[in-house]
């Protein structure tokens, strides 16, 4: 695979799911393939909508990146043991034939964001995690409604909502961004 290969986020886990994935890997000799399989077998409700990026962008992050062959396809497992995060990406259908000249990601302006995500659940549980991501740039207008729509499309997927019953809510705060207007913005969902 080339670094221009288009990929999409399959799932990301933190907290207890992260710990179970670590245990799974340890029982199988530290296999990244075992972790990928574990993440693929999580319930559908724990899989956020696909975020699109490229392998090159993943390689630029400060997280470990492993390519994993599983069930006839290639996945990329991104690991941050310090923050307690596993993120699993797979090649998109567009990425199967993409070249640097026609990579669908390269035609759209993207930005890098650092996010702090707080998930609040009715049982008073709060899950907080931090991650970096490459997302489509916000609209030029920066009007409040446009920004909220952009955040719903580009950032909500990273909440890994898991439980959506009752009065759950999700806050996504932009703590770092190549787009200065987003710095410090908090988007609330739920």
WOBEL-V47462 format. One record per residue. N is the residue number from 1. PHI is phi in whole degrees, -180 to 180 (none if undefined). OMEGA is omega in whole degrees, -180 to 180 (none if undefined). Layout:
BEGIN
n=N phi=PHI omega=OMEGA
n=N phi=PHI omega=OMEGA
END
This chain:
BEGIN
n=1 phi=none omega=176
n=2 phi=-92 omega=-179
n=3 phi=-70 omega=178
n=4 phi=-87 omega=-180
n=5 phi=-59 omega=178
n=6 phi=-77 omega=179
n=7 phi=-134 omega=176
n=8 phi=-131 omega=179
n=9 phi=-71 omega=176
n=10 phi=-91 omega=180
n=11 phi=-161 omega=174
n=12 phi=-137 omega=-179
n=13 phi=-132 omega=176
n=14 phi=-141 omega=174
n=15 phi=58 omega=-177
n=16 phi=-62 omega=178
n=17 phi=-66 omega=176
n=18 phi=-63 omega=-179
n=19 phi=-63 omega=178
n=20 phi=-65 omega=178
n=21 phi=-65 omega=177
n=22 phi=-63 omega=178
n=23 phi=-61 omega=178
n=24 phi=-60 omega=180
n=25 phi=-63 omega=-178
n=26 phi=-65 omega=179
n=27 phi=-72 omega=179
n=28 phi=-113 omega=175
n=29 phi=72 omega=178
n=30 phi=77 omega=-175
n=31 phi=-71 omega=174
n=32 phi=-69 omega=177
n=33 phi=-64 omega=178
n=34 phi=-63 omega=178
n=35 phi=-65 omega=179
n=36 phi=-59 omega=179
n=37 phi=-62 omega=179
n=38 phi=-60 omega=-179
n=39 phi=-66 omega=179
n=40 phi=-68 omega=-178
n=41 phi=-90 omega=176
n=42 phi=-65 omega=179
n=43 phi=-62 omega=-179
n=44 phi=-58 omega=-177
n=45 phi=-68 omega=180
n=46 phi=-100 omega=-179
n=47 phi=-100 omega=177
n=48 phi=-72 omega=176
n=49 phi=-61 omega=-176
n=50 phi=-63 omega=171
n=51 phi=-103 omega=-176
n=52 phi=-100 omega=179
n=53 phi=-157 omega=175
n=54 phi=-129 omega=177
n=55 phi=-60 omega=180
n=56 phi=-59 omega=179
n=57 phi=-66 omega=178
n=58 phi=-63 omega=-180
n=59 phi=-66 omega=-179
n=60 phi=-78 omega=-180
n=61 phi=-73 omega=-180
n=62 phi=-93 omega=-179
n=63 phi=-101 omega=175
n=64 phi=-66 omega=179
n=65 phi=-133 omega=-179
n=66 phi=-127 omega=172
n=67 phi=-90 omega=-173
n=68 phi=-134 omega=173
n=69 phi=-89 omega=179
n=70 phi=-151 omega=175
n=71 phi=51 omega=175
n=72 phi=79 omega=179
n=73 phi=-135 omega=180
n=74 phi=-106 omega=176
n=75 phi=-122 omega=174
n=76 phi=-121 omega=-180
n=77 phi=-103 omega=180
n=78 phi=-104 omega=-173
n=79 phi=-124 omega=171
n=80 phi=-133 omega=-178
n=81 phi=-69 omega=180
n=82 phi=-65 omega=180
n=83 phi=-89 omega=-178
n=84 phi=73 omega=-177
n=85 phi=-133 omega=166
n=86 phi=-115 omega=174
n=87 phi=-130 omega=-178
n=88 phi=-115 omega=180
n=89 phi=-119 omega=173
n=90 phi=-132 omega=178
n=91 phi=-64 omega=178
n=92 phi=-81 omega=176
n=93 phi=-59 omega=178
n=94 phi=-65 omega=-177
n=95 phi=-74 omega=-178
n=96 phi=-64 omega=-179
n=97 phi=-119 omega=-174
n=98 phi=-71 omega=171
n=99 phi=-123 omega=-179
n=100 phi=-55 omega=-178
n=101 phi=-73 omega=-177
n=102 phi=-119 omega=177
n=103 phi=-61 omega=-176
n=104 phi=-63 omega=-179
n=105 phi=-72 omega=-173
n=106 phi=-68 omega=-180
n=107 phi=-83 omega=-179
n=108 phi=-105 omega=178
n=109 phi=-71 omega=180
n=110 phi=-119 omega=176
n=111 phi=-133 omega=175
n=112 phi=-102 omega=178
n=113 phi=-128 omega=169
n=114 phi=-104 omega=-174
n=115 phi=-123 omega=166
n=116 phi=-113 omega=-175
n=117 phi=-116 omega=177
n=118 phi=-119 omega=176
n=119 phi=-104 omega=-179
n=120 phi=-110 omega=-177
n=121 phi=-116 omega=-176
n=122 phi=-57 omega=-180
n=123 phi=-81 omega=179
n=124 phi=71 omega=173
n=125 phi=-76 omega=175
n=126 phi=-125 omega=174
n=127 phi=-108 omega=178
n=128 phi=-123 omega=174
n=129 phi=-149 omega=-175
n=130 phi=-124 omega=176
n=131 phi=-155 omega=174
n=132 phi=-115 omega=-179
n=133 phi=-150 omega=173
n=134 phi=-108 omega=-176
n=135 phi=-132 omega=175
n=136 phi=-63 omega=-180
n=137 phi=-65 omega=178
n=138 phi=-70 omega=179
n=139 phi=-63 omega=-179
n=140 phi=-63 omega=-174
n=141 phi=-66 omega=-177
n=142 phi=58 omega=174
n=143 phi=-65 omega=-174
n=144 phi=-55 omega=-180
n=145 phi=-63 omega=179
n=146 phi=-65 omega=179
n=147 phi=-66 omega=179
n=148 phi=-64 omega=177
n=149 phi=-63 omega=178
n=150 phi=-60 omega=-179
n=151 phi=-63 omega=178
n=152 phi=-62 omega=-180
n=153 phi=-76 omega=-170
n=154 phi=-102 omega=-172
n=155 phi=-109 omega=-175
n=156 phi=-57 omega=-178
n=157 phi=-57 omega=-177
n=158 phi=-78 omega=179
n=159 phi=-71 omega=-179
n=160 phi=55 omega=-164
n=161 phi=-42 omega=176
n=162 phi=61 omega=-179
n=163 phi=-100 omega=-179
n=164 phi=-121 omega=-179
n=165 phi=-85 omega=176
n=166 phi=68 omega=-175
n=167 phi=-100 omega=177
n=168 phi=-70 omega=175
n=169 phi=-142 omega=-173
n=170 phi=-138 omega=177
n=171 phi=-111 omega=177
n=172 phi=-120 omega=-180
n=173 phi=-107 omega=178
n=174 phi=-85 omega=-178
n=175 phi=-98 omega=177
n=176 phi=-156 omega=-179
n=177 phi=-164 omega=173
n=178 phi=-79 omega=176
n=179 phi=-110 omega=-172
n=180 phi=-55 omega=-178
n=181 phi=-64 omega=-179
n=182 phi=-90 omega=-175
n=183 phi=-56 omega=178
n=184 phi=82 omega=180
n=185 phi=-70 omega=175
n=186 phi=-117 omega=178
n=187 phi=-109 omega=-177
n=188 phi=-108 omega=180
n=189 phi=-129 omega=174
n=190 phi=99 omega=none
END
